[in-house]
Amino acid sequence: MATPGGKVNIGIFIYDNAEVLDIGGPFEVFSVAKRLFEETWNVFTIADTKHTVYARGNLPIVPHYSLAEHPPIDILCVVGVNILRC
């Protein structure tokens, strides 16, 4: 499940008004695991566009990539529980 070159690309999808911990928690877990165990992991954030996303509390976060320009993804983490509302 690795991309060419042996890298495993882990994309974390972020969006406006997401909980800060919902974004930061998975990013930190994958980043620490990369540092300690899996150096081949490439962890990055993705948003609809490359423009700043504002998480809860108006915390600005600049995504690494947009949906139109991200590298191939092996694992996609969609954060939060309030993405779909009925």
Number of C-alpha atoms within 10 A of each C-alpha: 10 14 12 8 7 10 15 20 21 22 24 23 20 25 21 16 16 21 20 19 14 15 21 12 13 16 20 13 10 18 19 13 13 15 11 9 10 14 13 14 19 16 19 20 21 26 23 15 16 16 14 14 21 18 19 13 10 12 14 14 18 15 20 17 19 16 12 11 11 15 15 13 17 15 14 14 15 16 21 17 10 9 10 6 5 2
